[in-house]
Amino acid sequence: MKVVVDGYNFIKGIFPQRSGLMEEFRNNLVKQLSIYKSCRKSIKEILVVFDGGLFSRSEREVHGGVTVIFSGRGRIADDWIVDYVERNSGCEIMVVTNDKKLTSRCHNFGADVIRIYDFNDFLHRALAEGSKDLSLKKDFLDDSIRKFEHDDVVAGVESLDLLMEQASIGLKDKDNNAEIDRQSRKGSSRRISKAKRKIGAKFNKL
């Protein structure tokens, strides 16, 4: 499965009261997606797409196995994502966004869409799974951690650090929880369950 994340839509939805440079949020998201990909072998590729960039053409970088796309000046990320979905219509693609228009356009080319709050649950579950064992071991939490190679700790200590970092900037603040509750109340639990069951096999890969 390929996962395509609507980058700024995700950041603005998860961090409604964000402060600081947007670059910090972008980098934090890419780090988390990198760890997530290493924990989920069913995910063949993760792309996170952001609006704009330094050039008129789109730019592509790879960080920790995650492909970072800037759509280019004068072009929004939505259009890049739709073009990508259309070009890869024969592939299994999951788009992460809350944008209703983008959701409809992606569905037209056979891609599935998951809301950012639901994907964030899968993301943090993977980060927690990677960190829970190491978080109980003092040896991995003192200064000696710097002696370990990156590959030895990427699924453990880094994921723990990211969870702590994200908690410190208010991921679980009251406003965000209220928004999640509001979204949940829009439909009955039966309708939500039915929608998830429809693509349950694909969700299981997340």
Secondary structure, DSSP 4 states (H G I P E B T S, - for coil): -EEEEEHHHHHHHH-TT--S-HHHHHHHHHHHHHHHHHH-TT--EEEEEESB-SSSS-EEEEETTEEEEE-BTT--HHHHHHHHHHHTTTS-EEEE---HHHHHHHHHTT-EEE-HHHHHHHHHHHHHHHHTTGGG-GGGTSGGGGGS-HHHHTTTHHHHHHHHHHHHTTTT-HHHHHHHHHHHHTS-HHHHHHHHHHTHHHHHT-
